[in-house]
Amino acid sequence: MQYRTFGRTGWQVSEIGYGMWGLAGWTGSDKAEVLRALQRSVELGCNFFDTAWGYAEGVSEQILGQLLKDNADKKLYAATKIPPKNRVWPSRADFSIDDVFPPDYIVEYTERSMKNLGVEQIDLMQFHVWEDAWAERDEWKEVIEQLTKAGKVAAWGLSVNRWEPDNCLNTLRTGLIDGVQVIYNIFDQNPEDNLFPLCRELNIGVIARVPFDEGTLTGTFTKETTFPANDWRSTYFVPENLNSSVDHADALKPLVPQGMTMPEMALRFILANPDVATTIPGMRQIRNVEANCAASDGNALPAELLAELKGHRWDRTPTEWSQ
């Protein structure tokens, strides 16, 4: 496992982190297998774990808390998120921060997450949604400074709405944000335009989420793929999205080098960008953990392939199904 510096925090975080959304809203998760997979990731050098209260109302945080307890002799970084008070993902431009992240609510959910994780201090507390229009409001700034001063949070971050990487730039310029989590993969390259250069300038750590484009960059979906009604992907992969996603993924298949899988190529594309500190694939099975962690070996994709993959950028805008 290779490590990178997480912005101005100075943390040395594993290039491959662990996205823990898979415990909620997805079918096919087995809790015992997930616990084994988490421990295997630690054995392979993974030290950055991203969860949220919104993943099964604290259950994912509690599982991470158990992992932290089981590995008390190691420094594992726990990143979690405050859910929007109105429980709407993503936020919308007309939302008021008073309804989404009022000050007392920020304190309440920070303390809830501390309890779930079993920690005295959260390494990275993130806002699970964000609108850049909130950048100039003083209330959230004052409360996060108070929580930091009290030692309850070491660093603060934003999780940027899907396909809206610029919807945080003014907030980053406040100087109060240490990390930003954004969708970045072979298709979603638009954070390179404005967000990554600003993060580089301000020394803000970047977490690249959704490295496999919710599954299409595994190369296993077809236009006949379906999901159970209780799986959130059943509302995301509507025909309009599924058909286009499969077409874009199929166009990549001839580019996958011999001896490499499409998921490995997808991870190596992300790791080729030095602006990214860590990427957080969801890993529910040990075989996924081992395959994904193996992509962090310091070996870069050939320059010619990387240039070709750049040509597969797919700019998308939020729609009613792109929650």
C-alpha positions, 0 to 999 in steps of 0.5 A: 500500500502506498500513502499520500499526505492528506492536505494540511492535516499532514496525515499519511493516508492509504491511497485506497481507502474504504467506503462504507456506504455498502452497509446500507441501501444496497442488497447483497451485504452480509455483516459478518463478511463485511467485518472480515473484509474490513479487517483484511483491509487493515492487514493490507495497509488501508488506514482511511475509512469513510462512513456516515450517520446516514448509512443505516442511521449510525450502524455503519459508524458503529461497525467502524467503531468496532474496527477501531477498537479491534485495532487500537494499536494502529492509527486508523483515520475515521471520516464520517458525515453529518446528515442533512436535518431535512434528510434530503440528498442531495441538497438543492440551491433553494435550501436554507442552511437553517433547515439543513445544518443549524448550529445545535444540530451540528453539535448533536450529530457530532456527539452522536457520531463520537458515541457510535465510533467510540472516540474522543475525537473524530478525525474528519467530520464532513457535511454530507451535502452542501451548497456554496451559497452557505459559505458566508453564513457565520453560524456554521463557521462558529460552531465548527470552530467551537467543536474543534477548540473543544477537541471533538473534531480534528478536521472538517470536510465537505461531501460535494453533491453529485456532478456539482464539483464547483458547488463548494469553491467559495466555502473552501476559500473560508479556510475552515475546510481541510478535506473535500469529497467529490465524485472523480473517475474515468467518466467524471473528470470535471473536478480537474477543471476548478476544484482540484487546482483550488485544493492544490492552492489551499492544501486541502485533502481530496477524497475521490468517491464513486471510483467505479461510477456506482458499478458501471466501471466494473464492466459487469452491467448490461442493459438488462441489469436490474436491482431489487426495489429496496436497493437504491440503485433501482431508482438511480439506474433508470433506463435513461442512465443505465443504457448510457452508462453501459454504452460508455463502459463498453467503449472502455473494454477494448482499452483494458490492458491484458492481465488487468481488470476494468476496476483495476484500470479505473482505480489506477486512473484515479491514482494517476492524479497527484491531487487525489489523496485517497479513493474510497471504493465500497468493498463488501467482500474480501476478494474486493478488498484484496483486488482493490488494495493491490492497485496501490503498488506505485505502478502507473498506467502507461502514459498512452493509455492514460491519455486515451482514458482522458478522452472518455470524460462524460460530463453530466448534470444533476437530474431528478434521478441522480440522488 
